[in-house]
């Protein structure tokens, strides 16, 4: 500083004549020095401010091209890195730390343990010829011990030297990946993926599974195989084949849950390559939380039984099935498919693994086969964590379609595996963490001595031979009793299926738009399950958007503003039916409606009314009437003439509660135009909808289908008689899911109803009274 002072110009070194001048000179000197020292930081801050301002300006100015360019550059910065693996430079990993370093056996059972050994686990260790390895986590007691089982604590897992350990959560069953590697390292040729709550029936895995595929002990037999005759079918519900048509497995897309018909015919395939064998579970089968919460009461335990005499069935290339992690046998050619992803929810991890593994299994000529009941799982009546299944219900259908179409030009299996994991991360099915996990997993497999299988020619994409009459094999599944399941297994099944086909034929190209007033976490999927098999699609609006549940934001007071976007999304739909969740829609009574006309409750006096406003600007009705007149004055002639035929008084205001209405395709463009005329005016839904309808067409041309609906603004004290299945709709009811056992049962008020659909609801009226309804 002294040097700098002496080097300053003379004019600066001279002492100022006054105290004020001295202070000014000092401040000027300090500021200039500060600017010089912090020039780089200043420039960076300025650039940041300019960038933020530019983005804000572009978003508001509508310069889409520039904004997309900027966002594209940002995405490139976040692009997932493709792992680089030198497959020829992977050093072996030997077990040098555990006391089982020299132990070798071919048949292993891998389980994850959190608490002390269960009775089921004690039975597992006694299965002759199989070695159990129990993988612990952070919640596992430190003194965990079970004679006959090899226990791997967190510390022992870390000492094994596997790369995958770096990516595994401490308190999750996905740590089983360490157990798989340990088993392979110690000579495994077969691995039974199990949990500590499933008892192997008769304590003999060989009795149920094909443990031996080659050699003297192998069963040289031909398996039934699902037909590939329908190229559009990519996933099946195996529970139908084993006698339970109304149960669906966890991981089956919910839109497929209604497909309950048995196979018209099967084909056959030679055994020996069923490298993944999925077993069926009696008692509590592998079902999702939607099924668990809607098909029984909370205090009842599931005890579902499947047909133990039904033949095992294989899956052809192009058709998949849900695979779980607690009742599945893997043979060594499919050991690479044991990796459990870590970036998805726990209840989705094994299902995504199963679909990922099935697709890759086709590359080595293998296939999945499903076997009759192999274990019995006891229902502990524990809440299924729906939040842990979000990755299933949102993505699984799209994932299956993606996997069937996926192709890779890689020349070795492990390269294809890494290629698919990377592609799935790019598509958002899991994250970059699982791409890195895949690379670590494959390297660990090679390090413990695993030999990757050779690739086989892929049948997908090649012309398939026609299935001749002699190649068709018939098997008609049993129809086992479906207690808890809401479907009566009687001779009326064919009638019910015929009804379903008839309803679907009528409404299969109609989009249902439902607005849910309450929380959608527990009802959105149930609504889709109820209505999804009838309508082309079920679009759910709510006050709050939920990306995971595919619920769009739409405020009920102005719900009409969100409809044009939905109309555009389903531009080929025959029509759009809007309904609020406080209204029960008996769609079987809508079959005679004209889908080219408007439907609304204009003849339901408690829903539709006309009022004369007093012109008081402070009155809400008068304000609404004033805004309506503004819109009417800007309408094209044909709209304005139609409107004034119904309402020719400026002070007259049409009101409609608008819980349910239908707009046909031929009037969609007119409806959208009317919405645009409203603009930013805050016209309420109850005012806008009747204004639109009478502008679109004369009320005398409306279809009268909704005229007979039951509509009560104030339900009677004894509201148990309000609901009936003989009308097109009933209002008001607040609906929440209800678990029942499929039989008529009395309620708190002694009334039970049965309606035409296989779905249970508990209907709460505004007074808190309840009705149990079985929708069939």
Number of C-alpha atoms within 10 A of each C-alpha: 6 6 7 7 10 11 11 10 9 9 8 14 12 9 12 14 8 9 10 10 12 14 12 13 15 12 12 12 12 12 11 10 12 11 12 11 11 10 11 10 11 13 11 11 11 10 12 12 11 12 12 11 12 15 16 12 13 17 14 10 9 10 12 12 10 14 17 13 11 14 13 12 12 11 11 9 9 9 11 16 10 15 15 9 14 8 12 7 9 13 12 12 16 16 17 12 11 12 9 11 12 9 10 14 15 16 19 26 24 27 25 25 28 18 13 14 14 13 12 17 22 16 14 26 20 16 16 11 12 20 24 24 23 25 26 30 24 13 12 17 14 12 8 16 13 15 9 14 18 18 21 23 20 18 10 14 20 15 14 19 16 22 19 22 20 11 16 20 14 14 15 17 22 22 26 27 22 25 25 26 24 23 25 24 22 21 17 22 18 24 27 25 21 24 21 22 18 23 23 21 16 11 16 17 19 11 11 18 20 21 22 16 16 13 8 8 10 13 14 14 10 11 20 23 20 23 21 19 14 8 9 10 13 18 19 21 25 27 21 24 27 28 22 24 26 22 25 26 22 23 28 25 21 25 17 16 19 20 16 18 14 17 15 12 17 20 21 18 16 13 20 18 20 25 25 28 25 28 22 25 25 24 18 21 24 22 15 21 19 20 21 22 19 22 25 21 16 15 10 14 16 23 16 20 21 23 20 16 11 17 16 22 23 29 26 22 22 22 23 24 24 24 27 24 23 23 24 20 24 23 22 19 21 24 24 25 20 21 26 26 26 21 19 20 16 20 22 25 24 25 24 26 19 25 24 20 22 28 25 24 25 20 22 19 18 22 26 26 25 26 23 24 26 26 26 22 25 18 14 12 14 10 10 16 12 16 14 15 22 19 22 25 23 18 17 21 18 12 18 23 15 14 20 18 11 14 15 11 8 12 10 13 19 22 17 18 24 24 19 21 25 24 20 21 16 15 12 12 20 22 19 20 14 24 27 20 24 25 22 19 25 22 23 23 23 19 20 21 15 20 13 18 17 13 17 13 9 13 14 16 10 7 7 10 7 9 13 8 8 7 12 14 16 12 14 14 20 17 18 17 17 20 19 23 27 25 23 17 16 10 8 10 15 11 10 15 15 12 15 18 14 15 19 17 13 19 24 18 18 25 24 23 21 22 25 25 17 16 11 21 14 16 17 20 21 22 21 20 19 20 18 23 22 26 22 19 21 22 19 26 26 21 19 16 15 15 11 15 16 15 21 17 17 21 18 19 15 17 20 20 19 16 20 17 11 13 19 13 10 17 12 11 18 18 24 26 20 20 21 22 22 20 19 22 20 19 19 19 16 18 15 10 15 14 22 16 19 26 24 28 25 24 16 17 13 15 19 17 15 12 12 14 18 12 15 10 12 8 12 12 21 19 16 22 25 20 16 23 16 14 20 22 12 13 18 11 11 11 20 17 19 18 23 15 13 16 17 11 10 15 19 20 22 22 21 23 18 20 20 22 19 22 22 19 21 13 17 19 13 15 23 18 15 23 20 13 16 19 11 9 12 14 20 15 20 21 21 25 24 24 23 19 25 25 25 22 20 16 21 9 11 20 19 18 20 22 18 15 19 20 19 16 11 13 16 13 9 10 16 21 10 17 20 16 18 15 19 20 25 21 24 24 21 21 21 17 19 20 23 26 20 19 15 15 12 12 12 10 11 9 15 17 18 16 16 16 20 20 25 27 23 19 23 19 21 16 12 9 15 22 27 24 23 24 18 16
